[in-house]
Amino acid sequence: MTVLPSSPPNGGGDEARLRGTASRAEEPLHPEGREPSQSHASMRNLNLVALGTLVRREVMRILRIWGQTLVPPAITMTLY
């Protein structure tokens, strides 16, 4: 009868190896536990730039075809 060890010798097991996290689990990439280029402030700024771009594009699209986007709801609102 063969006794299997309770944990594999590599410490990560097959699941960690398949996920690609077996070797990275021991030492972090940065002292704070994340890559230095992905700080919360830089991600927040990036998200705000993306939000501003989307808002500006949508407002310009609505104003460019204002007869199709703003007039029909105004007519409906005045009728009811």
Backbone torsions as a table, in degrees:
resi	resn	phi	psi	omega
1	MET	NA	129.0	-178.4
2	THR	-99.6	133.3	178.3
3	VAL	-99.6	124.2	178.5
4	LEU	-86.9	142.8	177.1
5	PRO	-66.8	151.6	-178.3
6	SER	-71.7	-30.2	176.3
7	SER	-132.9	143.6	-179.0
8	PRO	-67.3	155.2	-176.9
9	PRO	-63.7	-26.2	-179.0
10	ASN	-79.2	-8.5	174.7
11	GLY	82.7	-11.6	-176.1
12	GLY	-111.1	-24.8	-178.6
13	GLY	77.0	175.9	-178.4
14	ASP	-67.7	-36.4	-179.0
15	GLU	-62.8	-45.2	179.7
16	ALA	-65.8	-36.8	179.2
17	ARG	-66.0	-41.1	179.6
18	LEU	-68.5	-33.8	177.8
19	ARG	-77.4	-16.8	-179.1
20	GLY	84.1	19.2	-177.7
21	THR	-110.0	5.2	-174.9
22	ALA	-66.0	-43.5	-176.1
23	SER	-86.4	-23.6	-177.5
24	ARG	-83.9	-9.6	-174.8
25	ALA	-70.8	-27.5	-174.9
26	GLU	-76.4	-40.4	-176.3
27	GLU	-126.5	128.9	-178.8
28	PRO	-72.6	161.1	179.6
29	LEU	-74.8	-26.9	-175.5
30	HIS	-145.0	152.7	179.7
31	PRO	-55.7	-28.2	179.0
32	GLU	-88.0	-1.3	176.3
33	GLY	93.9	7.5	178.2
34	ARG	-144.3	167.3	178.0
35	GLU	-68.7	142.5	-176.7
36	PRO	-62.4	-28.6	-176.5
37	SER	-78.0	-10.7	-177.0
38	GLN	-110.2	53.1	177.0
39	SER	-76.4	162.5	-177.8
40	HIS	-64.6	-38.1	-178.1
41	ALA	-66.2	-42.2	-179.1
42	SER	-69.3	-35.6	177.6
43	MET	-69.2	-37.3	178.0
44	ARG	-64.2	-43.2	178.4
45	ASN	-63.4	-40.6	178.8
46	LEU	-63.7	-41.5	178.3
47	ASN	-65.7	-37.7	178.7
48	LEU	-67.4	-37.9	176.8
49	VAL	-64.2	-44.2	179.3
50	ALA	-63.9	-41.6	178.4
51	LEU	-63.1	-44.6	178.8
52	GLY	-61.4	-39.1	178.4
53	THR	-64.6	-44.8	179.3
54	LEU	-63.7	-43.6	-179.3
55	VAL	-63.3	-45.6	-179.2
56	ARG	-62.4	-43.2	179.8
57	ARG	-64.4	-42.1	-179.2
58	GLU	-68.7	-40.7	178.4
59	VAL	-63.9	-43.2	178.8
60	MET	-64.6	-37.6	178.3
61	ARG	-65.6	-42.8	179.7
62	ILE	-65.6	-42.1	-179.2
63	LEU	-71.5	-28.2	179.3
64	ARG	-68.9	-35.6	178.9
65	ILE	-115.5	48.8	-173.3
66	TRP	-61.9	-29.5	179.3
67	GLY	-66.4	-26.0	-180.0
68	GLN	-95.5	-22.2	-174.4
69	THR	-106.5	-28.5	-175.3
70	LEU	-108.0	-33.7	-175.9
71	VAL	-70.7	-49.4	-178.7
72	PRO	-57.5	-43.7	176.5
73	PRO	-64.4	-33.3	178.7
74	ALA	-67.7	-40.0	178.2
75	ILE	-65.9	-44.5	179.0
76	THR	-61.1	-41.8	-179.1
77	MET	-65.0	-38.6	-179.7
78	THR	-73.9	-27.5	178.9
79	LEU	-74.5	-30.2	-178.1
80	TYR	-107.7	NA	NA
